[in-house]
């Protein structure tokens, strides 16, 4: 079963890679969403701080959800709405079918609702002889071609104007130019009688408000307002997790949704509904309002210590706009019904672990989805948990197991150098390595140094009589086994500041275990490192690392893995990136360096560095010494994804290079002499993708 899963996934990735115009179009759409979001947040008086308020609201409301559901139901029914509590999708469908039969329903008009997609409500209604028409343009396009939504917010973003014109030509029989304005004229003529004559109007809801029993529906086309107001019967399907306490809570959600999704300050149409008013005297029958409150696994998710965070999702789609691999393959490959990063834990919760595991390996653990999420959901750790649970039924492929053993392989490579380096440069050996293990033979892997950092550190004689600062140096793999001269350069810079530097026993950060989902091993590594570092932290030492992913693990991943244990939190608080620390303590002593004259560098911020310093300290350090540094950015990952890009095939280097293409182009257009990055693995990707020299900042100072 595992092999069949990967064969299918690689086939779909290969097809996506071959459709460059389509993936270029998808990338541009996702980038527009990211860029618009940034501009809008900068214009907000509260800036990015709204994320904390959104999360606080969601957590507070989830904690008392049973009470909110009860109060919402009571207040909605007071206003004339019939509320049905559906345990699962089948119960919801049965209710709507019964309602349709009782009212001799022939036609249902629908507005966009991912909750209705979740339970696939259209098919059983159509099987019962009812015509169901999607009225959101994107959903209508998807319905007409028999596909699933490609994106939470933009369901047909993968379709070109030419394709859409052809779709509506086939549906209406009209000749339609491939011009968006002309297409819209046809769509309006097509939909108008559907709005006016439907027996039931079906919508979802973005928010339910317990305070008054109202629902909020947000759209940019206005179709939901027509669907919910014209037909005699309105049916709303809403997940129970969308209920908030007060109108003020709802207003904050109304801000967070459009800002995060499309960069708008407010969605074009915001409709608040609480029951339905009559059409006046003489109406043949009262207008009905039915609200289906859907559980469908949500209560079980709430009891799950990890996946419960998914319930805080507000369905904005921001995580899709930044996800590097989603931006190449789209939602039909990266998803079941719920696509993108948040789709992995949501699918696990409502459709089962097997379905989620089918596409979870598309997550390369860059962590960017957490940084953009308006509810600050730890999506990466939930995805790691899904992978972890899925391993019980589907053991990891050999190449993933090898990648998780990165530190052990580095130890062997260092101990056997220079033989190991000769083998890594031998075409026959690399071919064999690819065929047996799955490590791509074309990747230029970093060489190993027999004289590793520990050996170099122990050989020197250095002591600080009265140290100004006490430092624990945390090297990680690259500075320990591949480039120990960089580790020593960092240590020497710290010692020049009057620091006492120690190099206690340590393992590497262990992030590959998180990335591939072996959370038991990840916790073991985290616990080991915390136990070795904590005695020094207790004595007032600071922890310094030159590798962004190591800093990310120490500051972010370890506290999460170890349930926010006090010692893990203390280690996190004591950890600094190298240049963050150097700049803090030595900025006033920097002088111009003639080595930088006439040179222009492009700087790349690795994904795991973004929630830390975003590389600002390293750039500032170099600028103060005369270097001309430009931040070159696309808003998403370079594609390397740690060790993901070392793997052979579509689900490795193929996808990795496709993700990296926009960044490679950006560096070419920036007209820089060389690239600077603090990430050892991003360095491999950038070197191969741009053909420019790539340096760690320390290399420019040695």
PyMOL commands that set and color helices and strands:
alter all, ss='L'
color gray80, all
select helices_A, chain A and resi 2-18+20-43+47-63+65-78+89-102+114-118+121-127+137-145+161-172+180-197+223-230+240-242+247-261+298-303+307-312+318-322+326-329+340-350+353-360+368-372+379-390+398-404+406-415+419-424+427-436+453-459+476-482+484-496+511-516+519-538+548-561+566-573+578-589+594-596+607-610+616-623+644-646+650-670+680-690+697-700
alter helices_A, ss='H'
color red, helices_A
select strands_A, chain A and resi 82-86+107-110+131-134+200-203+207-209+214-219+233-239+243-244+269-273+288-294+469-473+499-502+542-545+575-577+600-604+628-631+674-677+693-695
alter strands_A, ss='S'
color yellow, strands_A
deselect
rebuild
show_as cartoon
